[in-house]
Amino acid sequence: MTTHFKKFGVIGGGAWGTAIAQMLTRDGQDVLIWCREPEVAEAINTRHENTVFLPGVALKPALKATSDLADLAGMDAVFAVAPAQHTRATLKALKGTLKPGTPVVLCSKGIELATGEFMTQVLKDELPDAVPAVMSGPSFAIDVAQGLPTAVTFAIEDEALGTELIGAISTPTFRPYLAHDLLGAEVGGAVKNVLAIACGIALGKGLGRSAHAALIARGSAEMTRLALKLGAERETLAGLSGLGDLVLTCSSETSRNMSCGMALGRGESLESIMGARNAVTEGVATAPVLKKLAAEHGVEMPICDAVAAVIEGEISVDEAIVRLLMRPTRAEAVTA
């Protein structure tokens, strides 16, 4: 497919941003990744490795890095991969840099704590002339960076533009599926991080795989309830950015959110867990704002509420488990 997308910018030099930049780098395409830390940019440029956030993965020599957002001027498309709580600041700093109509592909999975907004809303606030897209799905950074088979949802309203973009970024091992439900993709990406903490707690407490599977299933119902209430489509939550990402994130210690939950389940404090990490655990910031959002819309999300209560120090892990187990029985339904 002939495409005019030749120059890509990536905002965020963490593991996921680096993996996306690695995937985009190929013959005929120039890729520039912005890293907040100058030392990360220098390591990518000189050693062809992100020694801080993705150590041990050889990066393509053609991939270039910068610590100056102004260098992203003139890009054909930009992938915004900064953590959700920092996305607004990076987008604000891009004002006047991007051409009007530039697609900005949102890859962060979370809800802004200060405003309760999803990333598409933040983008509209800060760069109203950009074309929003959301890329989300079951995709660990290490898998994408190493070229292992991965499939994701690529949500954008303009089908023709989305088809062209997908043609430019897809590879034999990286398969984006076109969708138009941006909100549904965002809800799935944000909620699954909170549910992964719950699944990790269950395994960390030794509650067994049956409890783990139940949390995934009932968590999927919570995710879908909220998405439908907000106006998203049920099919999106049954796809890669919903069920697919939920299963991956809730089933592997590679997930920062699940490993955080496992540590909580073993009795470690949240402060000690977060203090030992150099990467963001999005579910910790998302849980409290998700609890508030669900309450505002009258959506019942007991698992996510319990995680938020633990994160905010309102109840202990043991109290959260008792609270969930003592809930009254009812018919199994997404709308229950």
Buried (B, 14 or more C-beta within 10 A) or exposed (E): EEBEBEBBBBBBBBBBBBBBBBBBBEEEBBBBBBBBBEEBBBBBBEEBBBBBBBEEBEBEEEBBBBBEBEBBEEBBBBBBBBBBBBBBEBBEBBEEBBEEEBBBBBBBBBBBBEEEBBBBBBBEBBBEEBBBBBBBBBBBBBBBBBBEEBBBBBBBEEEEBBBBBBEBBBBEBBBBBEBBBBBBBBBBBBBBBBBBBBBBBBBBBEBEEEBBBBBBEBBBBBBBBBBBBBEBBBEBBBBBBBBBBBBBBBBEEEBBBBBBBBBBBBEBEBEEBEEEEEBBBBBBBBBBBBBBBBEEEEBBBBBBBBBBBBBEEEBEBEEBBEBBEEEEEEEEEBEE
